[in-house]
Every structure is written in structure tokens, then in C-alpha cells.
Amino acid sequence: MRGLPWPFALRRTPSAAQAPGQAGSGCSRALFGQPLAALCGEAVTLPQPIQDLLGILHQEGPSTEGIFRRAASGTSLRELREALDSGADVDLASQPVLLLGVILKDFLRSIPGKLLIIDLYEDWMRAMERTSRQAKVEELKAVAEKLPAANVLLLRRLLSLLQHIGHNASTSRMSASNLAICVGPNLLSPANENTLTLEAMVQVTEKVNVLVEFMIENYCEIFGEEMAGLPCPSAEESPVPMDRCTELPSEEERGPAGDADMEHQAKGCLEASPSLLVLREAEGADLEPGLETAENGTL
């Protein structure tokens, strides 16, 4: 595999090996469902598997059609998650890129209290109510300063990755809007999400998606500086038309065992993000052309 740009390089330095909860490319503690601050430790360093995951996706995501949208094998997802949680020394570079996209979303979804922090939901929404783009940027900066250091670290890495993929939409087929639809519901929800009506939940999901799309597009301005050695990309091509976000299995993942695995994967995803389930149900009657074939497993 080609060399990866900092800060997404697969690091194997002594300092990286000493990062909290890490041993080689494995992790000595569970990754999923753990407080992010505990995973990052006092040094505020992302666990090595997450660093590796972000690095590979930064390298391969822009050329992978439907990254974060297309599903992976349920069996593969379960096995990879269990391996990472057990601290096994997993060679992530040898895994399918689409699977790595799904496992990253699974990790984000599992963060207690969400990456953008449930208690800050109203603050994020108020910031997006500002009339001008610059006013939104300034208000979002102020809200971001309220995030714990570990959340800021992962958020910056994630947004930089999504922006990079979005600026390569001609090959990834994933614009900032599509990326926000597919990733956004994993990042933020209101504290009372489970008590909201169907209509209110659809509105919440749409608002979160708009927020995440804006943050992807304005990542550099919101965080004030470019990450070392990784300049913010500029869009040189107009995004091509995209399908809506939908996680669907490929044909080879079908079959009795595959169907059971995909049902298990979908159940876990939707239970963790009820607003996403509601949005999909609400949009089911007017799917864009092209998704009819996807429903038959030919995406």
C-alpha cells in the first residue's frame, strides 16, 4: 500500500505503541461502546486501530464508489468488530475498504453520548440558525470549543477525511451531502430522541445532516488551521449526481447466511439510531431512480 499522509499515516513508532489502550495495531481494551476520553487517555491519543482505520480510508476512500453508503458482509463486520474489541493484531490494510467504512460508522455510533455530545444538541442547532455562512462558522467554532479534547481530535480527523472524499466525488460518488446523510446520524441526536414523534424525528435527522454537511464543507474555517502536512483540498470538479444514502448488500453477500447477517447488522444499526430508521421509512415511498436496482442487491 502506498505511503499515507500525516496525520493519517499508519504509525508504528515506539510512542504510538505506548498510546493508551494500544498494543501494536491491536488494542488491550474494548473499542466499541467505551467513553472516548477513556480510550484516548491523558495524552489524548486516538487508539491505534482508529488511527489506522482513518489512514486507510483517507488513502482508499476517494477511489471507492459508495464508501460509507454501501453495506459490508454482516459476518465480516461482526468478526472484525470482535477482533478489534479483543485486542487482536488486525491487519486492517488487508480488509475491504467498504467494510472499513462500515466499521468506522459502527465505532462512531457506539460512542456514549455521541461524538458531538447530546447535551450540546441545542447549541449546534442554534449555530445553524445564523443567517450568514460566516456567522454560522463563528458560532460553530464556539460550540466546538465546548467539546472534550478527545472529541475534538476525532472530529477533526473525521471531517478532514469526509471533506477529502467529498472533493473526489467523481470517483467516490459521495458528495458532502451524501456523506452527511450516511454518517451524520451517528454523530449527534437530542437527549429526548426516543420520545419524539415520527415527524419530529425526521426533522431532527434532517437538521443533523445539514449541520454535518456544513461542517464538512467548512472544516478548515471552523477549526481555524490546516492539519500538519495535510492542506485542505479544493474542489476542482462539480460533484456528479449521487444516489441517496442506503446501506445495501452486494449480490455476493446474499444467500441464507448472508441475509441473516445483514438482518443482524441492520437491526444493530437502526436500534442505535432510531432517527435514521424513521427517515428511511419516511423516504421509502419516493426513492430516487437507481435505488430500485439496489433493492435487488445489484448496487
C-alpha positions as CSV (number, residue, x, y, z in Angstrom):
1,M,0.0,0.0,0.0
2,R,1.2,3.5,-0.8
3,G,2.5,5.8,1.9
4,L,-0.2,7.6,3.9
5,P,-0.1,11.3,4.6
6,W,0.2,12.6,8.1
7,P,-1.8,12.7,10.3
8,F,-3.4,9.6,8.8
9,A,-0.2,7.5,8.5
10,L,-0.2,4.0,10.0
11,R,2.2,4.7,12.8
12,R,4.5,2.1,14.2
13,T,6.7,4.3,16.3
14,P,7.5,3.5,20.0
15,S,5.4,6.4,21.1
16,A,2.4,5.1,19.2
17,A,2.9,1.7,20.7
18,Q,2.7,3.3,24.1
19,A,-0.6,5.2,23.4
20,P,-3.4,4.4,25.8
21,G,-5.1,1.0,25.4
22,Q,-2.9,0.0,22.5
23,A,-0.5,-2.8,21.7
24,G,0.9,-2.9,18.2
25,S,-2.0,-2.4,15.9
26,G,-4.4,-4.1,18.4
27,C,-6.0,-2.7,21.5
28,S,-5.9,-4.1,25.0
29,R,-9.3,-2.9,25.9
30,A,-12.7,-2.9,24.1
31,L,-13.0,-0.2,21.5
32,F,-16.7,-0.1,21.0
33,G,-19.1,1.5,23.4
34,Q,-16.4,3.0,25.5
35,P,-16.1,6.7,26.5
36,L,-13.8,8.4,24.0
37,A,-11.9,10.2,26.7
38,A,-11.0,6.8,28.3
39,L,-9.9,5.4,25.0
40,C,-7.6,8.4,24.3
41,G,-6.2,8.6,27.8
42,E,-4.5,11.6,29.4
43,A,-2.2,12.1,26.3
44,V,-5.4,12.5,24.1
45,T,-4.2,10.0,21.5
46,L,-6.6,8.0,19.4
47,P,-6.3,4.3,19.8
48,Q,-4.0,2.8,17.1
49,P,-6.7,0.8,15.3
50,I,-8.8,4.0,14.8
51,Q,-5.7,5.9,13.6
52,D,-5.1,3.1,11.1
53,L,-8.7,3.0,10.0
54,L,-8.7,6.7,9.3
55,G,-5.4,6.4,7.5
56,I,-6.6,3.7,5.1
57,L,-9.9,5.4,4.4
58,H,-8.1,8.6,3.6
59,Q,-6.0,6.8,1.2
60,E,-8.6,4.5,-0.4
61,G,-11.9,6.2,0.3
62,P,-11.8,8.8,-2.5
63,S,-11.5,6.0,-5.1
64,T,-14.1,3.7,-3.5
65,E,-17.5,4.1,-5.0
66,G,-20.2,4.3,-2.4
67,I,-17.9,4.5,0.6
68,F,-20.0,4.9,3.8
69,R,-23.1,4.2,1.7
70,R,-22.7,0.6,0.6
71,A,-23.0,-2.2,3.1
72,A,-20.5,-4.9,4.0
73,S,-21.0,-8.5,4.9
74,G,-22.6,-8.9,8.2
75,T,-20.4,-11.8,9.1
76,S,-17.3,-9.9,8.2
77,L,-18.5,-6.9,10.2
78,R,-19.1,-8.9,13.3
79,E,-15.8,-10.8,13.1
80,L,-13.8,-7.6,12.6
81,R,-15.5,-5.8,15.5
82,E,-15.0,-8.8,17.8
83,A,-11.3,-9.0,16.7
84,L,-10.8,-5.3,17.4
85,D,-12.6,-5.5,20.7
86,S,-10.5,-8.4,21.8
87,G,-7.2,-6.6,21.1
88,A,-6.2,-8.9,18.2
89,D,-3.4,-7.6,16.0
90,V,-5.7,-7.0,12.9
91,D,-4.1,-6.1,9.5
92,L,-6.7,-3.5,8.6
93,A,-5.0,-2.8,5.3
94,S,-5.9,-6.2,4.1
95,Q,-9.7,-5.7,4.7
96,P,-12.2,-4.5,2.1
97,V,-12.5,-0.7,2.1
98,L,-16.3,-0.8,2.3
99,L,-16.0,-2.9,5.4
100,L,-13.7,-0.4,7.0
101,G,-16.2,2.4,6.2
102,V,-18.9,0.4,7.9
103,I,-16.8,-0.4,11.0
104,L,-15.9,3.3,11.4
105,K,-19.5,4.2,11.4
106,D,-20.2,1.4,13.9
107,F,-17.5,2.8,16.1
108,L,-18.9,6.3,15.9
109,R,-22.4,5.1,16.6
110,S,-21.2,3.3,19.7
111,I,-19.6,6.4,21.4
112,P,-21.6,7.1,24.6
113,G,-23.2,10.5,24.4
114,K,-22.3,10.8,20.7
115,L,-19.2,12.5,19.2
116,L,-20.8,15.9,19.0
117,I,-22.3,15.4,22.5
118,I,-26.0,15.0,23.1
119,D,-26.1,17.8,25.7
120,L,-24.8,20.3,23.0
121,Y,-27.5,19.5,20.5
122,E,-29.4,22.7,21.0
123,D,-26.2,24.7,20.8
124,W,-25.3,23.1,17.4
125,M,-28.8,23.8,16.2
126,R,-28.8,27.5,17.3
127,A,-25.5,27.9,15.5
128,M,-27.0,26.7,12.2
129,E,-29.9,29.2,12.6
130,R,-27.5,32.1,11.9
131,T,-28.3,33.7,8.6
132,S,-24.9,34.1,7.0
133,R,-22.3,31.4,6.4
134,Q,-19.6,33.3,8.3
135,A,-21.9,33.8,11.3
136,K,-22.6,30.0,11.3
137,V,-18.8,29.3,11.1
138,E,-18.1,31.6,14.1
139,E,-20.9,30.1,16.2
140,L,-19.9,26.6,15.3
141,K,-16.3,27.4,16.4
142,A,-17.7,28.5,19.8
143,V,-19.7,25.3,20.2
144,A,-16.7,23.1,19.2
145,E,-14.7,24.7,22.0
146,K,-17.1,23.1,24.5
147,L,-16.2,19.6,23.3
148,P,-13.8,17.4,25.3
149,A,-10.3,17.3,23.8
150,A,-10.7,13.7,22.6
151,N,-13.9,14.5,20.8
152,V,-12.3,17.4,19.1
153,L,-9.4,15.3,18.0
154,L,-11.6,12.6,16.4
155,L,-14.0,15.1,14.9
156,R,-11.2,17.0,13.2
157,R,-9.8,13.8,11.7
158,L,-13.2,12.6,10.6
159,L,-14.2,15.9,9.0
160,S,-10.9,16.1,7.2
161,L,-11.5,12.6,5.8
162,L,-15.0,13.3,4.8
163,Q,-14.1,16.5,3.0
164,H,-11.3,14.7,1.2
165,I,-13.7,12.0,0.0
166,G,-16.3,14.6,-0.9
167,H,-13.9,16.6,-3.1
168,N,-13.3,13.4,-5.0
169,A,-17.0,12.8,-5.7
170,S,-16.4,12.0,-9.3
171,T,-14.8,8.7,-8.2
172,S,-16.3,8.1,-4.8
173,R,-19.8,9.1,-5.9
174,M,-20.2,10.6,-2.5
175,S,-20.8,14.3,-2.1
176,A,-20.6,16.2,1.2
177,S,-24.4,15.9,1.3
178,N,-24.4,12.2,0.8
179,L,-21.6,11.7,3.3
180,A,-23.6,13.7,5.9
181,I,-26.7,11.6,5.3
182,C,-24.7,8.4,5.8
183,V,-22.5,9.4,8.7
184,G,-24.4,12.3,10.4
185,P,-27.0,10.3,12.3
186,N,-24.1,8.6,14.1
187,L,-22.7,11.8,15.4
188,L,-25.5,13.7,17.2
189,S,-29.0,13.3,18.5
190,P,-31.2,15.1,21.0
191,A,-31.5,13.8,24.6
192,N,-35.2,13.1,24.1
193,E,-34.9,11.3,20.8
194,N,-36.7,8.2,21.9
195,T,-39.8,10.2,22.9
196,L,-40.1,12.2,19.7
197,T,-43.0,11.8,17.2
198,L,-42.3,10.5,13.7
199,E,-42.4,13.9,12.2
200,A,-40.2,15.4,14.8
201,M,-37.6,12.6,14.4
202,V,-37.5,13.2,10.6
203,Q,-36.9,16.9,11.2
204,V,-34.1,16.1,13.7
205,T,-32.3,13.9,11.3
206,E,-32.6,16.4,8.5
207,K,-31.2,19.2,10.8
208,V,-28.3,17.0,11.9
209,N,-27.5,16.1,8.3
210,V,-27.5,19.8,7.3
211,L,-25.1,20.5,10.3
212,V,-22.7,17.8,9.3
213,E,-22.7,18.7,5.7
214,F,-21.9,22.3,6.6
215,M,-19.1,21.2,8.9
216,I,-17.6,19.0,6.1
217,E,-17.7,21.8,3.6
218,N,-16.3,24.4,6.0
219,Y,-14.0,22.2,8.1
220,C,-10.9,24.4,7.7
221,E,-12.6,27.6,8.6
222,I,-14.3,26.1,11.6
223,F,-11.1,24.7,13.1
224,G,-9.0,27.7,12.1
225,E,-5.9,25.9,10.7
226,E,-4.8,23.2,8.4
227,M,-3.7,20.0,9.9
228,A,0.0,19.5,9.7
229,G,1.1,18.3,6.3
230,L,-2.5,17.9,5.0
231,P,-3.8,21.0,3.3
232,C,-7.5,21.5,2.9
233,P,-8.4,20.3,-0.6
234,S,-10.2,22.5,-3.1
235,A,-13.0,21.2,-5.3
236,E,-11.8,21.1,-8.9
237,E,-14.8,19.2,-10.3
238,S,-18.5,19.7,-9.9
239,P,-20.0,16.8,-7.9
240,V,-21.8,14.2,-10.1
241,P,-25.4,13.2,-9.2
242,M,-25.5,10.9,-6.3
243,D,-27.9,8.2,-5.1
244,R,-29.3,8.7,-1.7
245,C,-27.6,7.1,1.2
246,T,-28.6,3.5,1.7
247,E,-26.6,0.6,3.0
248,L,-27.4,-2.5,0.9
249,P,-25.5,-5.7,0.4
250,S,-23.8,-6.7,-2.8
251,E,-25.0,-9.7,-4.7
252,E,-22.2,-12.0,-3.5
253,E,-23.2,-11.2,0.1
254,R,-26.7,-12.6,-0.4
255,G,-27.9,-16.1,0.4
256,P,-29.4,-17.6,3.5
257,A,-26.4,-16.9,5.8
258,G,-25.8,-13.5,4.2
259,D,-29.4,-12.5,4.7
260,A,-29.3,-13.4,8.3
261,D,-26.1,-11.5,8.8
262,M,-27.4,-8.4,7.0
263,E,-30.6,-8.5,9.1
264,H,-28.4,-8.6,12.3
265,Q,-26.3,-5.7,11.0
266,A,-29.3,-3.6,10.1
267,K,-31.0,-4.3,13.4
268,G,-28.0,-3.1,15.3
269,C,-27.6,0.0,13.3
270,L,-31.2,1.0,13.4
271,E,-31.6,0.3,17.1
272,A,-28.6,2.6,17.8
273,S,-30.0,5.4,15.6
274,P,-33.8,5.4,15.6
275,S,-33.9,8.8,13.7
276,L,-32.2,7.1,10.8
277,L,-34.8,4.4,10.7
278,V,-37.6,6.9,10.7
279,L,-36.0,8.9,8.0
280,R,-35.6,5.9,5.8
281,E,-39.2,4.8,6.4
282,A,-40.4,8.3,5.5
283,E,-38.4,8.4,2.3
284,G,-39.2,4.9,1.3
285,A,-42.1,6.0,-0.9
286,D,-40.0,8.3,-3.1
287,L,-36.6,6.7,-3.6
288,E,-34.6,8.2,-6.5
289,P,-34.2,6.2,-9.7
290,G,-31.4,3.8,-9.4
291,L,-32.2,2.5,-6.0
292,E,-34.8,0.1,-7.4
293,T,-31.9,-2.0,-8.7
294,A,-30.1,-1.5,-5.4
295,E,-33.0,-3.1,-3.6
296,N,-32.4,-6.2,-5.7
297,G,-28.8,-6.4,-4.4
298,T,-27.2,-5.2,-7.6
299,L,-25.7,-1.9,-6.4
